[in-house]
Amino acid sequence: MADLWAKVRVMGRRYLVTFRRYWWIPVLTLSLGFIISLWKAAHSSPSYISSAQMVITGQFQIEGAVRSEETADYLGTQFALMQSDQVAQRARKKVLTVHPDWMPVPVSLGISKQGATSFILIQATGAEPLYTQAYLDAVMQEYMALKKEMRVEKSDNMTSAIRNQLILLEKETDADQQELLRFQKENNVGFLKGQGNSAGTFVAEKEVELANLKARLNLLDTLNLDQNIDRDQLTAMENGSAKNGGASSGSQSPGGSISTLDPTLANSYGPITEYLKAKQDLTLLKIKKEEQLRVKRASNPDIINLDDQIEKQVNLMEAYRAQSVDVLKSRRDSILVQIKSLQAVIREWEIKAMDQSQKLAEYDRIQSKLDRNHTQYNQLIATIQSVGVFKNVEQDRLSVLENASPAFETKASFSKIILGGVFSGLLAGLSIVFGIDRLDDRLSSLIECKGSFKELPILGQIPGDGMADEMTLLIPYDPRTALWEAFRALRSSILFLPVDGIAPKTFMIMSASAGEGKTAVSYNLAATLAYSGAKTLLVDCNLAKGRLNEIFGISAEDGFLNVLQQQILWQNAVKKTSINNLSLLPRGNANSYPAEHFFGNFLKEVYEEYDYIIFDSAPILENVEALSFAPLIDGILFVVRFGQTSTGQARRALDFLNARQVNVLGLVCNHV
């Protein structure tokens, strides 16, 4: 809030300064406004006002057509229509038809809604009372007549458009009916629906059967012989239990009876049955051998006989096992054939089902289009009936309540005309001053300066007192106390700059354009540094218009230009001044352009001899010489003068410096 208040105060002060500078503009425009309004008041003629009233009725609805415009939009449209050129021409023609001997006079209309009521006040203002009254009546009558004509024309156009649409719909409906009859002749719709359902059911059943066969094939490929036999036995037991409630379970032989195999696969169970029987016999022989070994030795003839039988049984079982594997392979091949057959059947029936579905979809499309056309046809019939009612029924929400009253004389107040002219002139003058201030981008305050150059700190603030263009050199204990303290503060800012490493010793004082106090800042800053005991060199780097030698009363015969052209040693060109510790290298005098590449050598030599070297440069936007020296300088002090420095020019000059990677230390605000 404090910053906002400060900005308001600064802007107010800026406008006050601008007003003081251009005070004559509001005075001139005010005088012109007074003169014009005085002439207008003296030559104004009386006018006559006639009034009439109209009323807004409620919303009117009919079936199929509703007028429900928002009141504001509706009234705006009607007011514009009433004040249109078409209504005005018809009203003037009507008045001349009734009163051909009357002379037409300009009449203006004013229309307004009275508060929160439904009444509309219409006022006509003209130079002749009878004509004004008749014109107002004619305007309302012609407005109502035009509305009726527009309504009839709109209804006729709408009726014609609907009739054309009905003709098109009738043609489309006839075509759709013919297409539907042709489809019904070519296809039995009832049969298609039934056959489509049965085809879908058949395909679903076959897909289930196909899935079962694929599952069986997968098991045959995954399980070994014994696992497949065990699975067949388990399936047969489950089927038997499902058929007789498990009554046959008692007939199962020990170790998994052969009778439990699936009887539907009996043709393939010959080798498998023999394999199972051989496996059971082998198991019995092994059990018998174990029992004999408990009481007999292995060398006993009975044991040896059992070993021979076991070996024979093993060989027999392996033979049956090989045959059983072949049986399972044959079963797998059979299942593959069944799968291929089922897939072919499913594809065939899917094609049939798809064909039937497409035919049913085509039938539904034709029927739906026919139904939509019937519905749209009925709606258009209802609409054309509503339009007929709309055409013949009064639809206006705005109707005449009171006809035009007799016109009464009125004359603008003399004082109001004068006050209006004076106010208009004053407002125009202030607007011009405000526009001038907006177009003027010259800096006028510290807040503007900080806002325009946020990236640069303000190192010094030189007051306006005593800072004329020809300001004299500062002396110790100068009576211009504010000026003396300002330069001491600037010196402190330079001495205590927040820099890393070695503190800067060479400074160039620069500005965007001439007349901003750059030279005065240069020699007074150099003097202030010398007064503090620092050995200081002031160099006049303004090679075109430098005048530091005039300020110190020193000859400019040999100087900086001659040093750069190597015509003289810099030690011989430097002049002592009347201030202790302050030396001056004047601009010098030479006929040719300086050799800028020798500036670096010069800078290295003087760098060791002096504590501070101050360069007074040429304005950046007027002379580019200083830009070639600036990159070698430790730091740049950029001078802006309040009330004179253009923000745009200063920004352009800083852009030049940034493009050359010059180290700009901060701003020196002059004439604060």
BELBELQUI-V706887 format. One record per backbone hydrogen bond with DSSP energy under -1.0 kcal/mol. CO is the residue of the C=O (numbers start at 0). NH is the residue of the N-H. If there is no record, write none. Layout:
BEGIN
co->(CO CO)
nh->(NH NH)
END
This chain:
BEGIN
co->(0 1 2 3 4 5 6 7 8 9 10 11 12 13 14 15 16 17 21 22 23 24 25 26 27 28 29 30 31 32 33 34 35 36 37 38 46 47 48 49 50 51 52 52 53 54 59 61 64 69 70 71 72 73 74 75 76 77 78 80 83 84 85 86 87 88 89 90 91 92 93 94 98 107 109 111 112 113 117 118 119 120 121 122 123 124 125 127 128 129 130 131 132 133 134 135 136 137 138 139 140 141 142 143 144 145 146 147 148 149 150 151 152 153 154 155 156 157 158 159 160 161 162 163 164 165 166 167 168 169 170 171 172 173 174 175 176 177 178 179 180 181 182 187 188 189 190 191 192 193 194 195 196 197 198 199 200 201 202 203 204 205 206 207 208 209 210 211 212 213 214 215 216 217 218 223 224 225 226 227 228 229 230 231 232 233 234 235 236 237 238 239 240 243 245 247 248 252 256 257 261 262 264 265 268 269 270 271 272 273 274 275 276 277 278 279 280 281 282 283 284 285 286 287 288 291 291 296 299 300 301 302 303 304 305 306 307 308 309 310 311 312 313 314 315 316 317 318 319 320 321 322 323 324 325 326 327 328 329 330 331 332 333 334 335 336 337 338 339 340 341 342 343 344 345 346 347 348 349 350 351 352 353 354 355 356 357 358 359 360 361 362 363 364 365 366 367 368 369 370 371 372 373 374 375 376 377 378 379 380 381 382 383 384 385 386 387 388 396 398 401 407 409 412 413 414 415 416 417 418 419 420 421 422 423 424 425 426 427 428 429 430 431 432 433 434 435 440 442 444 445 446 447 448 452 456 459 461 463 467 474 478 479 480 481 482 483 484 485 486 487 488 489 490 491 493 496 504 505 506 507 508 509 510 511 516 517 518 519 520 521 522 523 524 525 526 527 528 529 534 534 535 536 537 538 538 540 541 546 547 548 558 559 560 561 562 568 569 574 578 580 581 582 583 584 585 586 593 594 595 597 598 599 600 601 602 605 611 612 613 614 615 618 624 625 628 629 634 635 635 636 637 639 640 640 644 645 646 647 648 649 650 651 652 653 654 656 657 661 662 665 666 666 667 668 669)
nh->(4 5 6 7 8 9 10 11 12 13 14 15 16 17 18 19 20 21 24 26 27 28 29 30 31 32 33 34 35 36 37 38 39 40 41 42 409 125 407 123 404 121 400 401 119 398 66 64 61 73 74 75 76 77 78 79 80 81 82 83 87 88 89 90 91 92 93 94 95 96 97 98 101 124 122 120 114 116 55 113 53 111 51 109 49 107 47 131 132 133 134 135 136 137 138 139 140 141 142 143 144 145 146 147 148 149 150 151 152 153 154 155 156 157 158 159 160 161 162 163 164 165 166 167 168 169 170 171 172 173 174 175 176 177 178 179 180 181 182 183 184 185 186 191 192 193 194 195 196 197 198 199 200 201 202 203 204 205 206 207 208 209 210 211 212 213 214 215 216 217 218 219 220 221 222 227 228 229 230 231 232 233 234 235 236 237 238 239 240 241 242 243 244 246 248 250 251 255 259 260 264 265 267 268 272 273 274 275 276 277 278 279 280 281 282 283 284 285 286 287 288 289 290 291 292 294 295 299 303 304 305 306 307 308 309 310 311 312 313 314 315 316 317 318 319 320 321 322 323 324 325 326 327 328 329 330 331 332 333 334 335 336 337 338 339 340 341 342 343 344 345 346 347 348 349 350 351 352 353 354 355 356 357 358 359 360 361 362 363 364 365 366 367 368 369 370 371 372 373 374 375 376 377 378 379 380 381 382 383 384 385 386 387 388 389 390 391 392 56 54 52 48 46 416 417 418 419 420 421 422 423 424 425 426 427 428 429 430 431 432 433 434 435 436 437 438 439 646 642 448 449 450 451 452 455 666 668 671 466 470 477 480 483 484 485 486 487 488 489 490 491 492 493 494 495 496 498 612 634 614 636 616 638 619 620 520 521 522 523 524 525 526 527 528 529 530 531 533 532 610 611 582 613 584 540 615 542 545 550 551 553 562 563 564 566 565 572 573 583 581 535 576 537 574 539 559 560 595 597 598 601 602 603 604 605 606 609 536 506 538 508 540 622 627 629 631 632 507 664 665 509 667 669 643 644 442 649 650 651 652 653 654 655 656 657 658 661 660 663 635 637 458 459 639 461 641)
END
